[in-house]
Amino acid sequence: ITATSALGDLSLGGTASARGLFGVGGAITISAPGESWEFGGSALDVSGATDCGTIRNIVGQKLVSSASYLARGESGFGGKIDATAANMFLLSSVFDASGFAGGGSIRLGGGGQKADALPIAQHIWTNESVALDVGVRGLRGNGGTVAISSDQEAVLSGHVDARPGLISGESGLVTVSSLKAINWTGSVENVSNGRRGG
């Protein structure tokens, strides 16, 4: 699924689904040079019965989101979620790239190398209800990665789940970076059943 706004702005009030009901999830790509407004109850879903797909949301000026980004691997690995804009306002958003066998990846605000690089956000703000999940829901497997990057300021609350498998696996990697200011009041969970994965 690809959604592009030639006029500059987009709004999302429903569900865009590329679920893999019997296999691997698909891909959703969103591009808007202006603003994107994603309302509560809306969702982008690339979850899969096995592994899952990718969500890539690139907005030019401002992203205001209360949507759910779903890339859950029901019996395999979590997928990949990328979202960036010059100014990001995340209000009770859910970013779920968890998997039964291993966590996926979530990038907010850009970064990356060469062909996979995203434009860097200037400002990122999240409220306390934002949830990011790259954890493992099965017995074995490694937690995924969360990378939050901004050029000017990152004001971050909410919760990050990067737990490994219940029996074995390494904890996920969570990084937050900003060239100027970081205000972090959120929480990170990377322990499974009292056992830290690494």
ZILIN-V849220 format. One record per residue. RES is the residue in one letter. SS is DSSP state (H for helix, E for strand, - for the rest). PHI is phi in degrees with one decimal (* if undefined). OMEGA is omega in whole degrees, -180 to 180 (* if undefined). Layout:
# ZILIN-V849220
res: <RES	RES>
ss: <SS	SS>
phi: <PHI	PHI>
omega: <OMEGA	OMEGA>
This chain:
# ZILIN-V849220
res: <I	T	A	T	S	A	L	G	D	L	S	L	G	G	T	A	S	A	R	G	L	F	G	V	G	G	A	I	T	I	S	A	P	G	E	S	W	E	F	G	G	S	A	L	D	V	S	G	A	T	D	C	G	T	I	R	N	I	V	G	Q	K	L	V	S	S	A	S	Y	L	A	R	G	E	S	G	F	G	G	K	I	D	A	T	A	A	N	M	F	L	L	S	S	V	F	D	A	S	G	F	A	G	G	G	S	I	R	L	G	G	G	G	Q	K	A	D	A	L	P	I	A	Q	H	I	W	T	N	E	S	V	A	L	D	V	G	V	R	G	L	R	G	N	G	G	T	V	A	I	S	S	D	Q	E	A	V	L	S	G	H	V	D	A	R	P	G	L	I	S	G	E	S	G	L	V	T	V	S	S	L	K	A	I	N	W	T	G	S	V	E	N	V	S	N	G	R	R	G	G>
ss: <-	E	E	E	E	-	-	-	-	E	E	E	-	-	E	E	E	-	-	E	-	-	-	-	-	-	E	E	E	E	E	E	-	-	E	E	E	E	-	-	-	-	E	E	E	-	-	E	-	-	-	-	-	E	E	E	E	E	E	-	-	E	E	E	E	-	-	E	E	E	-	-	E	-	-	-	E	-	-	E	E	E	E	E	-	-	E	E	E	E	-	-	-	E	E	E	-	-	E	-	-	E	-	-	E	E	E	E	-	-	E	-	-	H	H	H	-	E	-	-	E	E	E	E	E	E	-	-	-	-	E	E	E	-	-	E	-	-	-	E	-	-	-	-	E	E	E	E	E	E	E	E	E	E	E	E	-	-	E	E	E	-	-	-	-	-	-	E	-	-	-	-	E	E	E	E	E	E	-	-	E	E	E	E	-	-	E	E	E	-	E	E	-	-	E	E	-	->
phi: <*	-127.9	-125.0	-130.9	-104.6	-73.5	-88.6	119.9	-118.2	-135.3	-138.6	-125.3	-124.7	-131.8	-119.8	-104.6	-120.2	-129.5	-65.1	-98.9	-66.1	-125.0	-161.2	-86.0	-69.5	-94.9	-136.5	-127.0	-124.2	-123.6	-140.4	-144.3	-72.2	-102.3	-122.4	-133.0	-115.8	-119.9	-87.4	-57.6	92.5	-84.5	-155.1	-117.2	-131.0	-123.1	-63.1	-135.0	-63.1	-108.7	-89.3	-132.4	-98.6	-130.7	-121.8	-132.6	-122.9	-117.8	-119.5	-72.5	-100.2	-147.9	-117.3	-116.2	-135.0	-122.1	-85.9	-107.0	-103.3	-118.4	-138.8	-88.5	-93.7	-66.4	-127.2	-126.1	-103.2	-65.4	-94.7	-126.6	-123.9	-123.8	-146.5	-154.6	-163.2	-57.7	-130.5	-115.8	-123.5	-107.8	-121.3	63.9	-70.5	-122.2	-123.1	-120.1	-119.3	-75.7	-149.5	-71.2	-102.2	174.6	-78.8	-96.6	-137.1	-130.6	-121.5	-119.6	95.0	102.3	99.0	101.4	-117.5	49.3	-64.5	-95.2	-71.9	-116.4	-59.1	-80.0	-70.4	-87.0	-134.9	-128.5	-132.9	-127.2	-94.6	-71.8	-94.7	-70.5	-129.1	-121.5	-133.2	-125.0	-80.1	-106.6	-97.4	-97.9	-78.4	-134.4	143.5	-94.0	-64.3	-89.1	-126.4	-127.2	-128.9	-119.0	-133.8	-145.7	-88.6	-107.5	-155.6	-129.2	-113.5	-127.6	-122.0	88.9	-134.4	-118.2	-110.1	-129.1	-68.3	-82.2	-63.6	-63.8	-102.5	-149.3	131.0	-99.0	-62.7	-72.7	-110.5	-120.7	-127.4	-128.7	-140.5	-154.8	-69.9	-120.5	-139.6	-128.6	-124.2	-109.4	-127.0	-87.4	-136.7	-127.1	-112.3	-135.5	-119.0	-121.6	55.9	79.5	-115.0	-81.3	-76.4	150.3>
omega: <177	177	-179	179	177	-178	173	-173	176	170	-179	-180	-179	-178	170	-172	170	-179	171	-173	-179	-178	-175	176	-177	-176	174	178	179	180	178	-179	-178	-178	174	180	-178	-169	177	-176	177	-175	168	-169	176	-179	-179	176	174	174	-178	-168	-173	171	-180	-175	-177	-177	-175	-170	-173	173	175	-170	166	-174	172	175	-171	177	-176	173	-172	177	-179	-174	174	-177	-174	179	177	175	179	173	177	178	-177	177	-175	-172	-179	177	175	176	-172	175	179	179	178	-177	-179	-179	178	-178	176	173	176	177	172	-176	-179	-174	169	-173	-178	-175	175	174	-178	175	172	-178	174	177	176	173	-172	-178	178	-179	177	-173	171	-177	-180	-179	180	-177	-175	177	-178	172	-177	-176	173	178	179	-173	174	-179	-174	-172	173	177	-165	169	177	-172	176	177	179	-176	172	176	-175	-178	-176	179	180	174	177	-178	179	179	176	-178	175	-179	-175	-171	173	174	-174	176	-179	-179	179	177	179	180	178	178	179	-176	177	-174	-179	*>
